[in-house]
Amino acid sequence: MSSDIFLNVIGWRDINHSYSLVNQFQLLSFKNSPNIKITHTDYPYASSFWNKTNNHSGLLIDDIEWIKAIKHGENNSSFDWRYQIFSPFEYLPPQGHEISVVFLVTEVGIDQNDPNIKKLISAANQGELKIVTPSSWSKFCLVQSGFKNNSIWIVPHAACKNYFYQYSYKEIKLARESLSILDDDIVLLNISSPFWNKGFDVLIDSFIRALQKNKNLLLIIKDQKNLYNLDIYRAIQGCIGGSGIDIDLINVMSRIKIITDNLNLQQLRTLYNLSDWYVSPYRAEGFNLPVCESLACGTPVIVTEGGATDDFVCLESGYKIESKFIQSLDQDKKEIYYREIDKNNFIEILSSLSNDKKIKPDLDSNFNNWNNATNLLIDIFKL
């Protein structure tokens, strides 16, 4: 009797959306489990505008080719395990006797009135399928939304050591010079879009206030316009206009660099390395991959305390911005959960920063290797 296990993954490949990148790195880690035979069902992207040309994954050619070579699978009864990782979340009925694991992640909570969510909650709570999510925060939000605690397992994301690692001093100096960054500049990096949950408004408002005291601050924003088509310049100007303080707009904008190009992961690694601090004053995140990747590159972080990053950011890795837990209703009267940071504390932190990199962050081994995630997935399938 064959000991091979047949796994069909239903999800996204090829693009740089976080779900797709997580899926691709997990697929690559299955190389270490040769008895697991993988097929892949390519699920339609959430946006018809996404494609592998304009939203390229940025992976190395060898990795792209290996993932591309995975055979196409059908969602039928011919496999032992089924793993789905895509959005919007959807309930897929059993096709046979397969063991089914569903990836769910939420920042602020999940809509219990959505028909597919209702079905997923019912199926998970009755043991028909298993739910995995990447952080304690996301699990908390899912439980608040109706999932039983014992139906959810935490499978954290990671920063692949083949892609994210620390540069030498000489390499960092050359990278900074290529962007005309001065020796005295204190470089803050943020990779996100101007969404409320990511605290983009808080970042810009606090930055311009701290800049009045700490003139060497320089903010680099790598936006995700190629995914979400949001105007980062308009968002920044809106934040500056709404700050209510008298500032020199030209001077402030000269201290903000915006990168809109679609970068590969090697270029992203360079951004992490040339930065003195990675900053993320988020209200709610499901995991926050850039923070993890930044730590893997040896760059300390400034993040919201109490949220998803608490799972892998320790006090020795940088600063945690004071925050309080908020339970509220959104505009649709749906219950949501988030952290609201103490802006004064954040401004105080930014105002005190230097670029001497006295902090040498270390990333726990559970978060610097995707093999941990894959092994956890395998264990969950076997339960």
C-alpha positions as CSV (number, residue, x, y, z in Angstrom):
1,M,0.0,0.0,0.0
2,S,1.4,3.4,-1.0
3,S,2.4,5.7,1.9
4,D,2.0,8.8,-0.3
5,I,-0.5,11.4,0.7
6,F,-2.3,13.4,-2.0
7,L,-2.8,17.1,-1.2
8,N,-4.8,19.5,-3.3
9,V,-4.1,23.2,-2.6
10,I,-6.8,25.6,-3.8
11,G,-5.5,29.2,-3.9
12,W,-3.5,31.9,-5.7
13,R,0.0,31.7,-7.3
14,D,2.1,34.1,-9.3
15,I,1.2,37.5,-7.7
16,N,2.5,39.6,-4.8
17,H,-0.7,39.7,-2.7
18,S,0.0,38.4,0.8
19,Y,-2.3,35.4,0.4
20,S,-0.5,34.4,-2.8
21,L,3.0,34.9,-1.2
22,V,2.1,32.9,1.8
23,N,0.7,30.1,-0.4
24,Q,3.8,30.1,-2.6
25,F,6.3,30.0,0.3
26,Q,4.3,27.2,1.9
27,L,4.3,25.3,-1.4
28,L,8.1,25.6,-1.6
29,S,8.4,24.2,1.9
30,F,6.6,21.1,0.9
31,K,9.8,20.1,-1.0
32,N,10.9,18.7,2.4
33,S,8.0,16.3,2.5
34,P,8.5,14.1,-0.6
35,N,5.7,11.7,0.4
36,I,3.2,14.5,0.1
37,K,2.1,14.7,-3.5
38,I,0.8,18.2,-4.3
39,T,-1.6,19.4,-7.0
40,H,-2.9,22.9,-7.2
41,T,-6.2,24.4,-8.2
42,D,-5.8,28.0,-9.3
43,Y,-8.6,30.0,-7.8
44,P,-9.7,33.2,-9.5
45,Y,-8.1,36.3,-8.0
46,A,-10.2,38.6,-6.0
47,S,-9.7,41.4,-8.6
48,S,-9.9,40.9,-12.3
49,F,-7.1,43.5,-12.7
50,W,-4.5,41.4,-10.9
51,N,-2.1,39.4,-13.1
52,K,1.4,38.0,-12.9
53,T,2.7,40.7,-15.2
54,N,1.6,43.8,-13.3
55,N,1.6,42.1,-9.9
56,H,4.6,39.8,-10.2
57,S,5.4,37.7,-7.1
58,G,9.0,38.8,-7.1
59,L,10.3,35.3,-6.3
60,L,13.5,33.9,-7.7
61,I,13.3,32.3,-11.1
62,D,14.1,28.8,-9.7
63,D,11.3,29.1,-7.1
64,I,8.8,30.4,-9.7
65,E,9.6,27.5,-12.0
66,W,9.2,24.9,-9.2
67,I,5.8,26.4,-8.2
68,K,4.7,26.6,-11.9
69,A,5.6,22.9,-12.4
70,I,3.1,21.8,-9.7
71,K,0.4,19.8,-11.6
72,H,-3.1,21.2,-11.9
73,G,-5.6,19.5,-9.5
74,E,-9.3,19.3,-9.5
75,N,-11.5,19.8,-6.5
76,N,-12.8,16.3,-6.5
77,S,-12.6,13.1,-4.4
78,S,-9.2,11.9,-5.7
79,F,-7.1,13.4,-2.9
80,D,-6.5,12.8,0.9
81,W,-6.1,16.4,2.0
82,R,-7.5,19.7,0.8
83,Y,-6.1,23.1,1.8
84,Q,-7.8,26.3,0.6
85,I,-6.1,29.7,0.9
86,F,-7.9,32.5,-1.0
87,S,-10.3,35.4,-0.6
88,P,-13.2,36.1,-0.4
89,F,-13.6,33.2,1.9
90,E,-15.8,30.4,0.6
91,Y,-17.3,27.2,1.9
92,L,-16.4,24.3,-0.4
93,P,-18.5,21.2,0.3
94,P,-16.6,17.9,0.9
95,Q,-16.0,16.0,-2.4
96,G,-15.1,12.7,-0.7
97,H,-13.5,11.7,2.5
98,E,-10.7,14.3,2.3
99,I,-9.5,16.1,5.4
100,S,-10.1,19.8,4.8
101,V,-8.1,22.8,6.2
102,V,-9.2,26.4,5.5
103,F,-6.9,29.4,5.9
104,L,-8.8,32.3,7.4
105,V,-7.3,35.6,8.6
106,T,-9.0,38.8,9.8
107,E,-7.9,42.1,11.0
108,V,-11.0,43.5,12.8
109,G,-13.4,40.6,12.8
110,I,-15.4,38.7,10.2
111,D,-19.0,39.2,8.9
112,Q,-21.1,36.5,10.5
113,N,-24.0,37.4,8.2
114,D,-22.1,36.5,5.1
115,P,-23.6,33.1,3.8
116,N,-20.2,31.6,3.2
117,I,-19.0,32.6,6.6
118,K,-22.1,31.1,8.2
119,K,-21.4,27.8,6.4
120,L,-17.7,27.9,7.4
121,I,-18.5,28.5,11.1
122,S,-21.1,25.7,11.1
123,A,-18.7,23.3,9.3
124,A,-15.7,24.1,11.5
125,N,-17.7,24.0,14.8
126,Q,-19.1,20.5,13.8
127,G,-15.6,19.2,12.9
128,E,-16.2,18.9,9.2
129,L,-13.1,21.1,8.5
130,K,-10.3,22.8,10.4
131,I,-9.4,26.5,10.4
132,V,-5.9,27.9,10.5
133,T,-5.0,31.5,11.1
134,P,-1.6,33.2,11.4
135,S,-1.8,35.0,14.8
136,S,-3.3,35.0,18.2
137,W,-5.1,38.3,17.4
138,S,-6.7,36.9,14.3
139,K,-7.8,33.8,16.2
140,F,-9.3,36.0,18.9
141,C,-11.3,37.9,16.3
142,L,-12.5,34.7,14.7
143,V,-13.7,33.3,18.0
144,Q,-15.5,36.5,18.7
145,S,-17.2,36.1,15.4
146,G,-18.6,32.6,16.2
147,F,-15.9,30.0,15.6
148,K,-15.2,27.6,18.5
149,N,-11.8,28.0,20.0
150,N,-10.9,24.4,19.4
151,S,-11.8,24.6,15.7
152,I,-8.9,27.1,15.1
153,W,-5.1,26.4,15.0
154,I,-2.5,29.1,14.7
155,V,0.0,28.6,11.9
156,P,2.3,31.7,11.8
157,H,3.8,33.2,8.7
158,A,7.5,33.7,8.4
159,A,10.3,35.5,6.6
160,C,12.2,33.1,4.3
161,K,15.9,33.2,5.1
162,N,16.8,32.8,1.4
163,Y,15.1,36.2,0.7
164,F,15.4,38.2,3.9
165,Y,18.7,38.5,5.7
166,Q,21.0,41.2,6.9
167,Y,23.4,43.1,4.6
168,S,27.0,44.2,5.5
169,Y,27.7,47.8,6.4
170,K,29.2,48.4,3.0
171,E,26.2,47.1,1.2
172,I,23.8,49.2,3.3
173,K,25.9,52.3,2.7
174,L,25.8,51.8,-1.1
175,A,22.1,51.1,-1.0
176,R,21.5,54.3,0.9
177,E,23.7,56.3,-1.5
178,S,21.7,55.0,-4.4
179,L,18.6,56.7,-3.0
180,S,20.5,59.9,-2.1
181,I,20.1,59.2,1.6
182,L,22.5,61.2,3.8
183,D,24.5,59.8,6.7
184,D,22.5,61.8,9.2
185,D,19.1,60.7,7.9
186,I,17.1,58.6,10.2
187,V,15.2,56.3,7.7
188,L,11.7,55.1,8.6
189,L,10.2,52.5,6.3
190,N,6.5,51.6,5.9
191,I,5.1,49.2,3.4
192,S,1.3,49.4,3.1
193,S,-1.7,51.2,1.6
194,P,-3.6,54.1,3.1
195,F,-6.2,51.9,4.8
196,W,-7.7,52.9,8.2
197,N,-6.8,49.6,9.9
198,K,-3.1,50.1,8.9
199,G,-3.0,53.4,10.7
200,F,-1.7,55.3,7.7
201,D,-3.3,58.5,8.9
202,V,-1.7,58.1,12.3
203,L,1.7,57.5,10.7
204,I,1.6,60.6,8.6
205,D,0.2,62.9,11.3
206,S,2.7,61.7,13.9
207,F,5.6,61.9,11.5
208,I,5.0,65.5,10.6
209,R,4.7,66.4,14.3
210,A,7.8,64.5,15.3
211,L,9.7,66.1,12.3
212,Q,9.4,69.5,14.1
213,K,11.7,68.1,16.8
214,N,13.7,65.5,15.0
215,K,14.7,67.2,11.7
216,N,16.7,64.2,10.4
217,L,13.7,61.9,10.1
218,L,13.1,60.6,6.6
219,L,10.0,58.4,5.8
220,I,10.1,56.0,2.9
221,I,6.7,54.6,1.9
222,K,6.5,51.6,-0.4
223,D,2.9,51.7,-1.4
224,Q,0.8,48.9,-3.0
225,K,-0.9,50.9,-5.7
226,N,-0.4,48.1,-8.2
227,L,-2.7,45.9,-6.1
228,Y,-5.2,48.4,-4.7
229,N,-5.0,51.4,-7.1
230,L,-5.1,53.9,-4.2
231,D,-3.6,57.4,-4.6
232,I,-0.9,57.6,-1.9
233,Y,0.0,61.2,-2.7
234,R,-3.6,62.3,-2.2
235,A,-3.8,60.3,1.0
236,I,-0.7,62.0,2.4
237,Q,-1.8,65.5,1.4
238,G,-5.2,64.8,3.1
239,C,-3.4,63.7,6.3
240,I,-1.2,66.8,6.2
241,G,-4.1,69.1,5.5
242,G,-6.1,67.6,8.4
243,S,-3.2,67.8,10.9
244,G,-4.3,71.3,12.1
245,I,-0.7,72.5,12.5
246,D,1.2,75.2,10.7
247,I,3.9,73.4,8.6
248,D,6.1,74.0,5.6
249,L,4.4,71.6,3.1
250,I,7.4,71.6,0.8
251,N,9.8,70.7,3.6
252,V,7.6,68.0,4.9
253,M,7.2,66.4,1.4
254,S,10.9,66.6,0.9
255,R,11.3,64.3,3.9
256,I,8.9,61.7,2.5
257,K,10.0,59.3,-0.3
258,I,7.4,57.3,-2.1
259,I,8.1,54.2,-4.1
260,T,5.3,53.1,-6.3
261,D,7.1,50.6,-8.5
262,N,6.4,46.9,-8.2
263,L,9.6,45.6,-6.5
264,N,10.9,42.0,-6.4
265,L,11.7,40.5,-3.1
266,Q,15.5,41.2,-3.5
267,Q,14.7,44.9,-3.9
268,L,12.4,44.7,-0.9
269,R,15.2,43.1,1.1
270,T,17.4,46.1,0.2
271,L,14.7,48.5,1.4
272,Y,14.5,46.8,4.8
273,N,18.3,46.8,5.1
274,L,18.9,50.5,4.3
275,S,16.2,51.6,6.8
276,D,17.0,52.4,10.4
277,W,13.5,51.5,11.6
278,Y,10.5,49.8,10.2
279,V,7.4,51.6,11.5
280,S,3.8,50.2,11.6
281,P,1.3,52.1,13.9
282,Y,-1.5,49.8,12.9
283,R,-5.0,49.6,14.4
284,A,-5.5,46.0,13.3
285,E,-3.5,43.4,11.3
286,G,-3.9,39.7,10.7
287,F,-0.2,39.1,11.0
288,N,1.9,42.0,9.4
289,L,4.5,40.2,7.2
290,P,6.7,43.3,6.5
291,V,7.4,43.6,10.3
292,C,8.6,40.0,10.3
293,E,10.7,40.4,7.2
294,S,12.3,43.6,8.5
295,L,13.4,41.8,11.7
296,A,14.9,39.1,9.6
297,C,17.0,41.8,7.9
298,G,18.2,43.1,11.2
299,T,16.2,46.3,11.2
300,P,14.4,47.2,14.5
301,V,10.7,47.9,14.4
302,I,8.2,50.3,16.0
303,V,4.8,48.6,16.2
304,T,1.5,48.8,18.0
305,E,1.5,46.8,21.3
306,G,-1.3,44.3,21.9
307,G,-1.9,43.4,18.3
308,A,-0.9,40.6,15.9
309,T,2.8,41.4,16.1
310,D,2.9,40.6,19.8
311,D,3.3,37.0,18.7
312,F,6.8,37.6,17.3
313,V,8.0,41.1,18.3
314,C,9.7,41.3,21.7
315,L,10.7,44.5,23.6
316,E,14.3,43.9,22.5
317,S,13.4,44.3,18.9
318,G,12.5,47.9,19.0
319,Y,9.5,49.9,20.4
320,K,5.9,49.0,21.1
321,I,3.6,51.9,20.9
322,E,1.1,52.1,23.8
323,S,-2.4,51.3,22.8
324,K,-5.8,50.4,24.1
325,F,-8.3,47.7,23.0
326,I,-11.4,49.0,21.3
327,Q,-14.6,47.1,20.6
328,S,-16.9,49.1,18.4
329,L,-19.4,49.0,15.5
330,D,-18.4,49.8,11.9
331,Q,-20.6,51.8,9.5
332,D,-22.6,48.6,8.7
333,K,-23.3,48.0,12.4
334,K,-20.9,45.1,12.4
335,E,-18.9,44.5,15.6
336,I,-15.2,45.1,15.1
337,Y,-12.1,44.9,17.3
338,Y,-8.9,47.0,17.1
339,R,-6.1,48.8,19.0
340,E,-6.0,52.6,19.1
341,I,-2.5,53.8,19.7
342,D,-1.5,56.6,22.1
343,K,-0.4,59.1,19.5
344,N,1.6,61.2,22.0
345,N,3.6,58.1,22.9
346,F,4.2,57.4,19.2
347,I,5.4,61.0,18.6
348,E,7.6,60.8,21.6
349,I,9.2,57.6,20.2
350,L,9.8,59.1,16.7
351,S,11.2,62.3,18.2
352,S,13.8,60.4,20.2
353,L,15.1,58.2,17.3
354,S,18.6,58.0,16.0
355,N,20.2,55.8,13.3
356,D,23.0,54.2,15.3
357,K,21.3,50.8,15.3
358,K,22.1,50.0,18.9
359,I,19.2,47.6,18.9
360,K,20.0,44.3,17.3
361,P,16.7,42.5,16.9
362,D,16.5,38.8,16.8
363,L,13.7,36.8,15.1
364,D,12.6,33.6,16.8
365,S,13.3,30.5,14.7
366,N,9.5,29.8,14.5
367,F,9.2,32.9,12.3
368,N,12.3,32.8,10.1
369,N,11.6,29.6,8.3
370,W,8.4,28.5,6.4
371,N,9.2,24.9,7.3
372,N,7.7,25.5,10.7
373,A,4.4,26.5,9.1
374,T,4.4,23.6,6.8
375,N,5.1,21.1,9.6
376,L,2.3,22.6,11.6
377,L,-0.1,22.2,8.7
378,I,0.9,18.6,8.3
379,D,0.4,18.0,12.0
380,I,-3.1,19.6,11.8
381,F,-4.1,17.4,8.8
382,K,-3.0,14.4,10.8
383,L,-5.1,15.2,13.9
